[in-house]
Amino acid sequence: MNEMPVTPTEDQPKKNNTPIIIAVVVVVLLCCCCAVVAGGWFFGDSIVQSLGI
């Protein structure tokens, strides 16, 4: 009764893992960018004053 071919079942884990890896990388990059932007917003004035600019 099971007439599923063998090749799609072998390809599914590879296709399922790559979007997860891409999503993790995108989330990490977004977090880094948000951290830099937030640091500039909240600590930008103090950083500029400490540098004496």
PQR file with spaces between the fields and no chain letter, atoms N, CA, C, O and H, PARSE charges and radii, in Angstrom:
ATOM       1  N    MET     1       0.828   -1.201    0.000 -0.4000 1.5000
ATOM       2  CA   MET     1       0.000    0.000    0.000 -0.0000 2.0000
ATOM       3  C    MET     1       0.870    1.261    0.000  0.5500 1.7000
ATOM       4  O    MET     1       0.447    2.315   -0.473 -0.5500 1.4000
ATOM       5  N    ASN     2       2.077    1.142    0.530 -0.4000 1.5000
ATOM       6  CA   ASN     2       2.967    2.292    0.525 -0.0000 2.0000
ATOM       7  C    ASN     2       3.711    2.345   -0.800  0.5500 1.7000
ATOM       8  O    ASN     2       4.628    1.556   -1.031 -0.5500 1.4000
ATOM       9  H    ASN     2       2.421    0.285    0.914  0.4000 1.0000
ATOM      10  N    GLU     3       3.326    3.260   -1.662 -0.4000 1.5000
ATOM      11  CA   GLU     3       3.953    3.370   -2.968 -0.0000 2.0000
ATOM      12  C    GLU     3       4.793    4.640   -3.066  0.5500 1.7000
ATOM      13  O    GLU     3       5.005    5.163   -4.160 -0.5500 1.4000
ATOM      14  H    GLU     3       2.581    3.900   -1.475  0.4000 1.0000
ATOM      15  N    MET     4       5.267    5.132   -1.932 -0.4000 1.5000
ATOM      16  CA   MET     4       6.077    6.350   -1.965 -0.0000 2.0000
ATOM      17  C    MET     4       7.463    6.028   -2.505  0.5500 1.7000
ATOM      18  O    MET     4       8.071    5.047   -2.076 -0.5500 1.4000
ATOM      19  H    MET     4       5.094    4.707   -1.044  0.4000 1.0000
ATOM      20  N    PRO     5       7.975    6.823   -3.429 -0.5600 1.5000
ATOM      21  CA   PRO     5       9.324    6.579   -3.946  0.2800 2.0000
ATOM      22  C    PRO     5      10.376    6.866   -2.891  0.5500 1.7000
ATOM      23  O    PRO     5      10.119    7.536   -1.891 -0.5500 1.4000
ATOM      24  N    VAL     6      11.571    6.340   -3.141 -0.4000 1.5000
ATOM      25  CA   VAL     6      12.626    6.428   -2.125 -0.0000 2.0000
ATOM      26  C    VAL     6      13.341    7.766   -2.189  0.5500 1.7000
ATOM      27  O    VAL     6      13.734    8.302   -1.153 -0.5500 1.4000
ATOM      28  H    VAL     6      11.779    5.795   -3.953  0.4000 1.0000
ATOM      29  N    THR     7      13.517    8.317   -3.379 -0.4000 1.5000
ATOM      30  CA   THR     7      14.355    9.511   -3.507 -0.0000 2.0000
ATOM      31  C    THR     7      13.779   10.744   -2.812  0.5500 1.7000
ATOM      32  O    THR     7      14.551   11.467   -2.182 -0.5500 1.4000
ATOM      33  H    THR     7      13.198    7.882   -4.221  0.4000 1.0000
ATOM      34  N    PRO     8      12.467   11.040   -2.882 -0.5600 1.5000
ATOM      35  CA   PRO     8      11.991   12.242   -2.182  0.2800 2.0000
ATOM      36  C    PRO     8      12.191   12.172   -0.676  0.5500 1.7000
ATOM      37  O    PRO     8      12.449   13.193   -0.039 -0.5500 1.4000
ATOM      38  N    THR     9      12.073   10.973   -0.096 -0.4000 1.5000
ATOM      39  CA   THR     9      12.257   10.869    1.344 -0.0000 2.0000
ATOM      40  C    THR     9      13.713   11.143    1.722  0.5500 1.7000
ATOM      41  O    THR     9      13.985   11.620    2.824 -0.5500 1.4000
ATOM      42  H    THR     9      11.862   10.143   -0.614  0.4000 1.0000
ATOM      43  N    GLU    10      14.651   10.847    0.819 -0.4000 1.5000
ATOM      44  CA   GLU    10      16.055   11.134    1.116 -0.0000 2.0000
ATOM      45  C    GLU    10      16.347   12.623    0.961  0.5500 1.7000
ATOM      46  O    GLU    10      17.206   13.164    1.656 -0.5500 1.4000
ATOM      47  H    GLU    10      14.430   10.459   -0.076  0.4000 1.0000
ATOM      48  N    ASP    11      15.636   13.285    0.053 -0.4000 1.5000
ATOM      49  CA   ASP    11      15.894   14.703   -0.193 -0.0000 2.0000
ATOM      50  C    ASP    11      15.200   15.604    0.822  0.5500 1.7000
ATOM      51  O    ASP    11      15.606   16.753    0.996 -0.5500 1.4000
ATOM      52  H    ASP    11      14.937   12.846   -0.512  0.4000 1.0000
ATOM      53  N    GLN    12      14.188   15.123    1.477 -0.4000 1.5000
ATOM      54  CA   GLN    12      13.427   15.978    2.393 -0.0000 2.0000
ATOM      55  C    GLN    12      14.271   16.510    3.560  0.5500 1.7000
ATOM      56  O    GLN    12      14.180   17.701    3.855 -0.5500 1.4000
ATOM      57  H    GLN    12      13.858   14.190    1.335  0.4000 1.0000
ATOM      58  N    PRO    13      15.081   15.699    4.231 -0.5600 1.5000
ATOM      59  CA   PRO    13      15.863   16.270    5.344  0.2800 2.0000
ATOM      60  C    PRO    13      16.792   17.385    4.882  0.5500 1.7000
ATOM      61  O    PRO    13      16.961   18.376    5.592 -0.5500 1.4000
ATOM      62  N    LYS    14      17.396   17.243    3.709 -0.4000 1.5000
ATOM      63  CA   LYS    14      18.297   18.288    3.220 -0.0000 2.0000
ATOM      64  C    LYS    14      17.517   19.560    2.928  0.5500 1.7000
ATOM      65  O    LYS    14      17.974   20.657    3.250 -0.5500 1.4000
ATOM      66  H    LYS    14      17.258   16.438    3.132  0.4000 1.0000
ATOM      67  N    LYS    15      16.334   19.420    2.317 -0.4000 1.5000
ATOM      68  CA   LYS    15      15.533   20.595    1.997 -0.0000 2.0000
ATOM      69  C    LYS    15      14.955   21.222    3.270  0.5500 1.7000
ATOM      70  O    LYS    15      14.727   22.431    3.309 -0.5500 1.4000
ATOM      71  H    LYS    15      15.963   18.529    2.056  0.4000 1.0000
ATOM      72  N    ASN    16      14.721   20.429    4.290 -0.4000 1.5000
ATOM      73  CA   ASN    16      14.138   20.966    5.523 -0.0000 2.0000
ATOM      74  C    ASN    16      15.189   21.629    6.402  0.5500 1.7000
ATOM      75  O    ASN    16      14.859   22.520    7.184 -0.5500 1.4000
ATOM      76  H    ASN    16      14.906   19.447    4.258  0.4000 1.0000
ATOM      77  N    ASN    17      16.443   21.213    6.290 -0.4000 1.5000
ATOM      78  CA   ASN    17      17.473   21.775    7.163 -0.0000 2.0000
ATOM      79  C    ASN    17      17.952   23.135    6.668  0.5500 1.7000
ATOM      80  O    ASN    17      18.253   24.013    7.477 -0.5500 1.4000
ATOM      81  H    ASN    17      16.711   20.489    5.655  0.4000 1.0000
ATOM      82  N    THR    18      18.029   23.322    5.360 -0.4000 1.5000
ATOM      83  CA   THR    18      18.595   24.572    4.860 -0.0000 2.0000
ATOM      84  C    THR    18      17.756   25.794    5.221  0.5500 1.7000
ATOM      85  O    THR    18      18.347   26.805    5.603 -0.5500 1.4000
ATOM      86  H    THR    18      17.785   22.609    4.703  0.4000 1.0000
ATOM      87  N    PRO    19      16.430   25.782    5.130 -0.5600 1.5000
ATOM      88  CA   PRO    19      15.685   26.985    5.545  0.2800 2.0000
ATOM      89  C    PRO    19      15.868   27.302    7.015  0.5500 1.7000
ATOM      90  O    PRO    19      15.870   28.472    7.396 -0.5500 1.4000
ATOM      91  N    ILE    20      16.022   26.288    7.846 -0.4000 1.5000
ATOM      92  CA   ILE    20      16.233   26.515    9.284 -0.0000 2.0000
ATOM      93  C    ILE    20      17.570   27.212    9.502  0.5500 1.7000
ATOM      94  O    ILE    20      17.661   28.158   10.284 -0.5500 1.4000
ATOM      95  H    ILE    20      16.020   25.338    7.536  0.4000 1.0000
ATOM      96  N    ILE    21      18.607   26.745    8.811 -0.4000 1.5000
ATOM      97  CA   ILE    21      19.939   27.351    8.953 -0.0000 2.0000
ATOM      98  C    ILE    21      19.904   28.798    8.461  0.5500 1.7000
ATOM      99  O    ILE    21      20.461   29.693    9.097 -0.5500 1.4000
ATOM     100  H    ILE    21      18.533   25.977    8.175  0.4000 1.0000
ATOM     101  N    ILE    22      19.242   29.015    7.321 -0.4000 1.5000
ATOM     102  CA   ILE    22      19.155   30.379    6.779 -0.0000 2.0000
ATOM     103  C    ILE    22      18.395   31.279    7.751  0.5500 1.7000
ATOM     104  O    ILE    22      18.785   32.426    7.971 -0.5500 1.4000
ATOM     105  H    ILE    22      18.790   28.287    6.805  0.4000 1.0000
ATOM     106  N    ALA    23      17.310   30.762    8.333 -0.4000 1.5000
ATOM     107  CA   ALA    23      16.524   31.558    9.270 -0.0000 2.0000
ATOM     108  C    ALA    23      17.350   31.916   10.504  0.5500 1.7000
ATOM     109  O    ALA    23      17.273   33.043   10.995 -0.5500 1.4000
ATOM     110  H    ALA    23      16.993   29.831    8.154  0.4000 1.0000
ATOM     111  N    VAL    24      18.139   30.966   11.007 -0.4000 1.5000
ATOM     112  CA   VAL    24      18.969   31.234   12.186 -0.0000 2.0000
ATOM     113  C    VAL    24      20.001   32.314   11.871  0.5500 1.7000
ATOM     114  O    VAL    24      20.227   33.215   12.678 -0.5500 1.4000
ATOM     115  H    VAL    24      18.202   30.052   10.608  0.4000 1.0000
ATOM     116  N    VAL    25      20.626   32.221   10.695 -0.4000 1.5000
ATOM     117  CA   VAL    25      21.630   33.220   10.322 -0.0000 2.0000
ATOM     118  C    VAL    25      20.989   34.595   10.195  0.5500 1.7000
ATOM     119  O    VAL    25      21.556   35.592   10.644 -0.5500 1.4000
ATOM     120  H    VAL    25      20.442   31.489   10.040  0.4000 1.0000
ATOM     121  N    VAL    26      19.808   34.651    9.585 -0.4000 1.5000
ATOM     122  CA   VAL    26      19.125   35.942    9.419 -0.0000 2.0000
ATOM     123  C    VAL    26      18.754   36.524   10.776  0.5500 1.7000
ATOM     124  O    VAL    26      18.898   37.726   11.000 -0.5500 1.4000
ATOM     125  H    VAL    26      19.347   33.841    9.221  0.4000 1.0000
ATOM     126  N    VAL    27      18.277   35.675   11.680 -0.4000 1.5000
ATOM     127  CA   VAL    27      17.887   36.166   13.007 -0.0000 2.0000
ATOM     128  C    VAL    27      19.103   36.693   13.758  0.5500 1.7000
ATOM     129  O    VAL    27      19.023   37.729   14.419 -0.5500 1.4000
ATOM     130  H    VAL    27      18.161   34.698   11.498  0.4000 1.0000
ATOM     131  N    VAL    28      20.230   35.986   13.660 -0.4000 1.5000
ATOM     132  CA   VAL    28      21.442   36.444   14.350 -0.0000 2.0000
ATOM     133  C    VAL    28      21.914   37.774   13.775  0.5500 1.7000
ATOM     134  O    VAL    28      22.303   38.675   14.517 -0.5500 1.4000
ATOM     135  H    VAL    28      20.294   35.145   13.123  0.4000 1.0000
ATOM     136  N    LEU    29      21.878   37.892   12.445 -0.4000 1.5000
ATOM     137  CA   LEU    29      22.303   39.153   11.839 -0.0000 2.0000
ATOM     138  C    LEU    29      21.363   40.287   12.239  0.5500 1.7000
ATOM     139  O    LEU    29      21.810   41.400   12.515 -0.5500 1.4000
ATOM     140  H    LEU    29      21.562   37.160   11.842  0.4000 1.0000
ATOM     141  N    LEU    30      20.061   40.004   12.269 -0.4000 1.5000
ATOM     142  CA   LEU    30      19.109   41.037   12.679 -0.0000 2.0000
ATOM     143  C    LEU    30      19.351   41.454   14.117  0.5500 1.7000
ATOM     144  O    LEU    30      19.279   42.640   14.441 -0.5500 1.4000
ATOM     145  H    LEU    30      19.697   39.100   12.045  0.4000 1.0000
ATOM     146  N    CYS    31      19.636   40.495   14.980 -0.4000 1.5000
ATOM     147  CA   CYS    31      19.892   40.824   16.389 -0.0000 2.0000
ATOM     148  C    CYS    31      21.136   41.690   16.515  0.5500 1.7000
ATOM     149  O    CYS    31      21.161   42.641   17.296 -0.5500 1.4000
ATOM     150  H    CYS    31      19.694   39.532   14.718  0.4000 1.0000
ATOM     151  N    CYS    32      22.183   41.356   15.734 -0.4000 1.5000
ATOM     152  CA   CYS    32      23.411   42.157   15.794 -0.0000 2.0000
ATOM     153  C    CYS    32      23.141   43.572   15.308  0.5500 1.7000
ATOM     154  O    CYS    32      23.598   44.543   15.911 -0.5500 1.4000
ATOM     155  H    CYS    32      22.163   40.583   15.100  0.4000 1.0000
ATOM     156  N    CYS    33      22.388   43.685   14.200 -0.4000 1.5000
ATOM     157  CA   CYS    33      22.088   45.020   13.672 -0.0000 2.0000
ATOM     158  C    CYS    33      21.238   45.803   14.663  0.5500 1.7000
ATOM     159  O    CYS    33      21.472   46.991   14.885 -0.5500 1.4000
ATOM     160  H    CYS    33      22.017   42.896   13.710  0.4000 1.0000
ATOM     161  N    CYS    34      20.255   45.139   15.255 -0.4000 1.5000
ATOM     162  CA   CYS    34      19.407   45.822   16.233 -0.0000 2.0000
ATOM     163  C    CYS    34      20.217   46.249   17.450  0.5500 1.7000
ATOM     164  O    CYS    34      19.976   47.317   18.012 -0.5500 1.4000
ATOM     165  H    CYS    34      20.066   44.174   15.074  0.4000 1.0000
ATOM     166  N    ALA    35      21.163   45.433   17.857 -0.4000 1.5000
ATOM     167  CA   ALA    35      21.996   45.778   19.011 -0.0000 2.0000
ATOM     168  C    ALA    35      22.850   47.004   18.700  0.5500 1.7000
ATOM     169  O    ALA    35      23.007   47.882   19.549 -0.5500 1.4000
ATOM     170  H    ALA    35      21.358   44.565   17.401  0.4000 1.0000
ATOM     171  N    VAL    36      23.400   47.069   17.495 -0.4000 1.5000
ATOM     172  CA   VAL    36      24.220   48.221   17.117 -0.0000 2.0000
ATOM     173  C    VAL    36      23.362   49.479   17.039  0.5500 1.7000
ATOM     174  O    VAL    36      23.763   50.540   17.516 -0.5500 1.4000
ATOM     175  H    VAL    36      23.273   46.356   16.805  0.4000 1.0000
ATOM     176  N    VAL    37      22.182   49.356   16.437 -0.4000 1.5000
ATOM     177  CA   VAL    37      21.296   50.519   16.311 -0.0000 2.0000
ATOM     178  C    VAL    37      20.828   50.973   17.694  0.5500 1.7000
ATOM     179  O    VAL    37      20.808   52.169   17.985 -0.5500 1.4000
ATOM     180  H    VAL    37      21.856   48.494   16.049  0.4000 1.0000
ATOM     181  N    ALA    38      20.448   50.007   18.549 -0.4000 1.5000
ATOM     182  CA   ALA    38      19.985   50.368   19.891 -0.0000 2.0000
ATOM     183  C    ALA    38      21.123   50.999   20.685  0.5500 1.7000
ATOM     184  O    ALA    38      20.909   51.958   21.426 -0.5500 1.4000
ATOM     185  H    ALA    38      20.464   49.036   18.312  0.4000 1.0000
ATOM     186  N    GLY    39      22.325   50.466   20.533 -0.4000 1.5000
ATOM     187  CA   GLY    39      23.469   51.052   21.231 -0.0000 2.0000
ATOM     188  C    GLY    39      23.725   52.467   20.771  0.5500 1.7000
ATOM     189  O    GLY    39      24.056   53.337   21.577 -0.5500 1.4000
ATOM     190  H    GLY    39      22.499   49.686   19.931  0.4000 1.0000
ATOM     191  N    GLY    40      23.574   52.707   19.473 -0.4000 1.5000
ATOM     192  CA   GLY    40      23.749   54.059   18.966 -0.0000 2.0000
ATOM     193  C    GLY    40      22.672   54.999   19.485  0.5500 1.7000
ATOM     194  O    GLY    40      22.949   56.160   19.788 -0.5500 1.4000
ATOM     195  H    GLY    40      23.305   52.001   18.818  0.4000 1.0000
ATOM     196  N    TRP    41      21.437   54.497   19.588 -0.4000 1.5000
ATOM     197  CA   TRP    41      20.341   55.335   20.077 -0.0000 2.0000
ATOM     198  C    TRP    41      20.530   55.689   21.547  0.5500 1.7000
ATOM     199  O    TRP    41      20.401   56.852   21.929 -0.5500 1.4000
ATOM     200  H    TRP    41      21.213   53.554   19.341  0.4000 1.0000
ATOM     201  N    PHE    42      20.837   54.687   22.373 -0.4000 1.5000
ATOM     202  CA   PHE    42      20.844   54.906   23.825 -0.0000 2.0000
ATOM     203  C    PHE    42      22.189   55.428   24.324  0.5500 1.7000
ATOM     204  O    PHE    42      22.241   56.269   25.222 -0.5500 1.4000
ATOM     205  H    PHE    42      20.942   53.742   22.063  0.4000 1.0000
ATOM     206  N    PHE    43      23.281   54.921   23.735 -0.4000 1.5000
ATOM     207  CA   PHE    43      24.603   55.258   24.266 -0.0000 2.0000
ATOM     208  C    PHE    43      25.408   56.131   23.315  0.5500 1.7000
ATOM     209  O    PHE    43      26.584   56.400   23.561 -0.5500 1.4000
ATOM     210  H    PHE    43      23.239   54.238   23.006  0.4000 1.0000
ATOM     211  N    GLY    44      24.774   56.577   22.221 -0.4000 1.5000
ATOM     212  CA   GLY    44      25.517   57.384   21.246 -0.0000 2.0000
ATOM     213  C    GLY    44      26.051   58.669   21.853  0.5500 1.7000
ATOM     214  O    GLY    44      27.200   59.036   21.607 -0.5500 1.4000
ATOM     215  H    GLY    44      23.819   56.359   22.021  0.4000 1.0000
ATOM     216  N    ASP    45      25.243   59.355   22.635 -0.4000 1.5000
ATOM     217  CA   ASP    45      25.681   60.622   23.221 -0.0000 2.0000
ATOM     218  C    ASP    45      26.838   60.413   24.188  0.5500 1.7000
ATOM     219  O    ASP    45      27.808   61.172   24.170 -0.5500 1.4000
ATOM     220  H    ASP    45      24.309   59.057   22.835  0.4000 1.0000
ATOM     221  N    SER    46      26.743   59.401   25.021 -0.4000 1.5000
ATOM     222  CA   SER    46      27.805   59.162   25.994 -0.0000 2.0000
ATOM     223  C    SER    46      29.092   58.725   25.304  0.5500 1.7000
ATOM     224  O    SER    46      30.189   59.067   25.746 -0.5500 1.4000
ATOM     225  H    SER    46      25.955   58.785   25.035  0.4000 1.0000
ATOM     226  N    ILE    47      28.949   57.962   24.208 -0.4000 1.5000
ATOM     227  CA   ILE    47      30.148   57.525   23.481 -0.0000 2.0000
ATOM     228  C    ILE    47      30.828   58.742   22.849  0.5500 1.7000
ATOM     229  O    ILE    47      32.050   58.873   22.901 -0.5500 1.4000
ATOM     230  H    ILE    47      28.058   57.684   23.849  0.4000 1.0000
ATOM     231  N    VAL    48      30.029   59.627   22.254 -0.4000 1.5000
ATOM     232  CA   VAL    48      30.597   60.827   21.635 -0.0000 2.0000
ATOM     233  C    VAL    48      31.272   61.697   22.679  0.5500 1.7000
ATOM     234  O    VAL    48      32.355   62.228   22.432 -0.5500 1.4000
ATOM     235  H    VAL    48      29.035   59.521   22.212  0.4000 1.0000
ATOM     236  N    GLN    49      30.652   61.853   23.847 -0.4000 1.5000
ATOM     237  CA   GLN    49      31.251   62.683   24.895 -0.0000 2.0000
ATOM     238  C    GLN    49      32.538   62.053   25.415  0.5500 1.7000
ATOM     239  O    GLN    49      33.507   62.757   25.701 -0.5500 1.4000
ATOM     240  H    GLN    49      29.773   61.422   24.048  0.4000 1.0000
ATOM     241  N    SER    50      32.549   60.725   25.537 -0.4000 1.5000
ATOM     242  CA   SER    50      33.755   60.089   26.054 -0.0000 2.0000
ATOM     243  C    SER    50      34.900   60.191   25.052  0.5500 1.7000
ATOM     244  O    SER    50      36.066   60.242   25.443 -0.5500 1.4000
ATOM     245  H    SER    50      31.762   60.154   25.305  0.4000 1.0000
ATOM     246  N    LEU    51      34.570   60.221   23.760 -0.4000 1.5000
ATOM     247  CA   LEU    51      35.611   60.368   22.752 -0.0000 2.0000
ATOM     248  C    LEU    51      36.046   61.823   22.643  0.5500 1.7000
ATOM     249  O    LEU    51      37.108   62.109   22.091 -0.5500 1.4000
ATOM     250  H    LEU    51      33.622   60.179   23.443  0.4000 1.0000
ATOM     251  N    GLY    52      35.250   62.733   23.153 -0.4000 1.5000
ATOM     252  CA   GLY    52      35.594   64.139   23.119 -0.0000 2.0000
ATOM     253  C    GLY    52      35.358   64.760   21.744  0.5500 1.7000
ATOM     254  O    GLY    52      36.010   65.742   21.390 -0.5500 1.4000
ATOM     255  H    GLY    52      34.386   62.500   23.601  0.4000 1.0000
ATOM     256  N    ILE    53      34.439   64.202   20.974 -0.4000 1.5000
ATOM     257  CA   ILE    53      34.149   64.759   19.642 -0.0000 2.0000
ATOM     258  C    ILE    53      33.118   65.886   19.787  0.5500 1.7000
ATOM     259  O    ILE    53      32.726   66.496   18.793 -0.5500 1.4000
ATOM     260  H    ILE    53      33.909   63.405   21.261  0.4000 1.0000
